Amino acid sequence: MNSSFKIETDDCLMCNNQILKKIGEIRGVFGADIDYFKNIINVQHTDEVSRETIEEVLKELKLINQCEL
């Protein structure tokens, strides 16, 4: 599966690497990338990971207020 989320981020590569690392720690996530021009994170994951689980991690990182594309 692929889920996309609108995020609020700067272009700091160090910060974004930490974001990708944290998302990658979710069991069932096997890839993620950030589109810096559109401020969207795309997360590739198995069916066992819900969109809500990923959204909660993004909220913990204070990257989103609400998300849905």
N, C-alpha and C positions, 0 to 999 in steps of 0.2 A: 504494500500500500504506500501511497504518497500523500502526505498532508502538508498543506501550506498555511502559514500564519503571517499576518502583518505584524511587524515588530517595530519598536522604537529603539534604534541603536545608532551609535556613531560609527565612524569608519575606522576605529581603533582595532588593528589586527590582533593585538594582545587580548583585548576584551572579547572580541569575537571568537578567538580560539578557545577561550574559557567557556563561552556559550556552547560552542560545538562539543567541547569535552563533556560538559554537564548533560547535554542532550544525549550524547553517545553512551552515557552511563545507564540510561533507561534500558532495562531488559527488553529485547525485541526490536530495538532501534539499530539499524545497520548502516545508516548513512544520514548525513545532513549537510546542507550548504546554505549560505546566505547570499541573497541577491542584494548587493549594496546599493544599486540604483533604485530598486523598487522597495527596499526595506522589507523583504520577505524572507522567511526561513522555510526551506523545503526539507521535510523529514521523511526518510524512507524507513518503513517499519513493517513488522509482521502484524497479522490480525489480532494477536494477543495484546497489543498495545492500543489503547483507545486514544482518540483525539483529545479527550478530556485530560488524560494523564500527561500528555505532552504539553497541553495548554497550562496545566497547573505548574509544571516546572518553569515554563516561560514567565508565568506570573510571579513565581518565587524570585526569578532573576530580574523582576521589574522591567520586563521588556514589552509587556502588553497590558492594556487595560481590558480590552475585549478582543476577540479574534474570531474571524470567520471570513473566508474568501469565497 
